[in-house]
Amino acid sequence: MISARSLLIIFLISAISFQLFSEERRIALVIGNNDYEFAAGLRNPVNDARSISENLKLMGFEVLFFSDLNLRDMKQNIDLFGEKLKSFEVGLFYYSGHGIQLNGYNYLVPVDANLSSETDAEYDCLDVGRILSKMENSATKTNIIILDACRNNPFEKSWSRNYKKAGLAFMDAPTG
């Protein structure tokens, strides 16, 4: 079953898509992570990502859909998306799963992340800056990033410091 938040996202994407990008080539990378090895599993991200993918296809997007990715696979698929973006006018990235913010940086948590301290995030999670730079360097006219990430950090109890930041950090959008 699709969540209410995902229905709203689908509605907004379709409204934007049909009005602004009817003739432009569109590509989307959609990732949903549910089954975490070392953190609490999630119920909806893969279903939400699948529903988003299906709706994006109906709106004329070429969709790259992946679920339950480890760090290596997340990096490889983002790099593939970055290469493909060069042939499109519109790029969209959708992620659903665990996400954390540390020191002003946003990280997407792969299913194999095992963070014993907050300093591990830099090496064991995916910095959202990677996708931002791929989009910025692609020459697309329009880039859309949707992070449907959990607001709580699933690792904070195992960290030595008192970590209480909820949500993701503000990001400067790339051109387009």
C-alpha positions in Angstrom: 0.0 0.0 0.0 1.3 3.4 -0.9 1.7 6.0 1.8 -0.2 9.4 1.8 3.1 11.2 1.5 4.0 9.2 -1.6 0.6 10.0 -3.1 1.3 13.7 -2.6 4.7 13.4 -4.2 3.2 11.6 -7.2 0.6 14.3 -7.6 3.2 17.1 -7.4 5.5 15.4 -9.9 2.7 14.9 -12.3 1.5 18.5 -12.1 5.0 19.8 -12.6 5.8 17.3 -15.3 2.8 17.7 -17.5 2.9 21.5 -17.4 6.6 22.1 -17.8 8.3 19.2 -19.5 5.8 17.8 -22.0 8.3 17.7 -24.9 11.6 17.2 -23.0 13.4 14.0 -22.4 13.2 12.9 -18.8 15.1 10.4 -16.7 14.7 9.4 -13.1 16.8 7.4 -10.6 14.5 5.9 -7.9 15.9 4.0 -4.9 14.0 2.5 -2.0 15.8 0.9 0.9 13.8 -1.3 3.4 16.0 -4.2 4.6 18.8 -2.8 6.7 21.3 -5.2 8.2 22.4 -3.1 11.2 19.5 -0.7 11.7 15.8 -0.9 12.1 14.1 -2.1 8.9 11.4 0.0 7.3 8.1 -1.0 5.9 7.2 1.4 3.1 10.3 2.7 1.2 10.5 0.0 -1.5 6.7 0.0 -2.1 6.7 3.9 -2.2 9.7 3.8 -4.6 8.0 1.2 -6.8 4.8 3.3 -7.0 6.8 6.5 -7.7 8.6 4.6 -10.5 5.4 3.4 -12.1 3.9 6.8 -12.1 7.0 8.4 -13.5 7.0 6.0 -16.4 3.4 7.0 -17.1 4.6 10.6 -17.2 7.2 9.8 -19.8 10.3 9.4 -17.6 12.9 6.7 -18.4 13.2 5.2 -14.9 16.1 3.4 -13.2 14.6 1.7 -10.2 16.6 -0.1 -7.5 15.8 -1.4 -4.0 17.8 -2.4 -1.0 21.2 -1.2 -2.2 24.5 -1.5 -0.4 26.9 1.4 -0.6 28.9 0.1 -3.6 25.7 -0.4 -5.6 24.3 3.0 -4.7 27.5 4.7 -5.9 27.6 2.7 -9.1 23.9 3.4 -9.9 24.3 7.1 -9.2 27.3 7.2 -11.4 25.4 5.5 -14.2 22.5 8.0 -13.7 25.0 10.8 -14.0 26.3 9.5 -17.3 22.8 9.0 -18.7 21.7 12.5 -17.5 23.9 14.0 -20.2 21.4 12.9 -22.9 18.3 14.3 -21.1 16.7 17.7 -20.4 15.1 16.7 -17.1 16.6 14.6 -14.3 14.8 13.4 -11.2 16.3 11.6 -8.2 14.0 10.0 -5.6 15.2 8.2 -2.5 13.2 6.6 0.2 14.8 5.0 3.3 17.0 6.0 6.2 18.8 9.4 5.9 20.9 11.3 8.4 22.4 14.7 8.8 25.8 15.2 10.3 27.7 18.5 10.5 25.5 20.1 7.9 25.9 17.2 5.4 23.1 14.9 4.3 23.8 11.2 4.0 21.6 8.4 2.5 22.0 5.2 4.4 22.7 2.0 2.4 21.4 -1.3 3.7 24.9 -2.5 4.7 25.8 0.6 6.8 27.0 -0.3 10.3 27.7 3.0 12.0 29.3 2.7 15.4 30.1 6.4 15.6 29.0 9.5 13.7 32.4 9.7 12.0 31.6 6.5 10.2 28.8 8.1 8.1 31.3 9.9 5.9 32.7 6.6 4.8 29.8 4.1 5.1 26.9 6.3 3.8 26.3 8.2 0.6 26.8 11.9 0.7 23.8 13.6 -1.1 26.5 15.9 -2.6 27.4 13.1 -5.0 24.0 13.2 -6.7 23.9 17.0 -6.6 27.2 17.1 -8.4 26.1 14.6 -11.0 23.1 16.7 -11.7 24.9 20.0 -11.8 27.5 18.6 -14.2 25.0 17.0 -16.6 23.8 20.1 -18.5 20.1 19.2 -17.8 17.7 22.1 -17.8 15.8 20.9 -14.8 16.8 18.8 -11.8 14.5 17.5 -9.1 15.6 15.8 -5.9 13.1 14.2 -3.6 14.5 12.7 -0.3 11.7 10.8 1.4 14.0 9.9 4.3 13.2 9.0 7.9 13.7 11.9 10.2 15.3 9.9 13.0 18.8 8.5 13.1 18.6 4.7 13.5 22.2 4.6 14.9 22.1 7.3 17.5 21.7 4.9 20.5 25.0 3.2 19.7 26.9 6.5 19.3 29.0 7.8 22.2 27.8 11.4 22.0 24.3 12.7 22.7 23.0 13.0 19.2 19.6 14.6 18.8 19.4 16.2 15.4 16.2 15.2 13.5 15.8 15.7 9.8 18.1 16.6 7.0 20.2 19.8 6.5 19.3 22.5 4.0 20.9 22.0 0.6 21.8 24.5 -2.1 20.2 23.4 -5.3 22.2 23.0 -8.4 21.4 25.0 -11.6 18.1 24.1 -12.9 
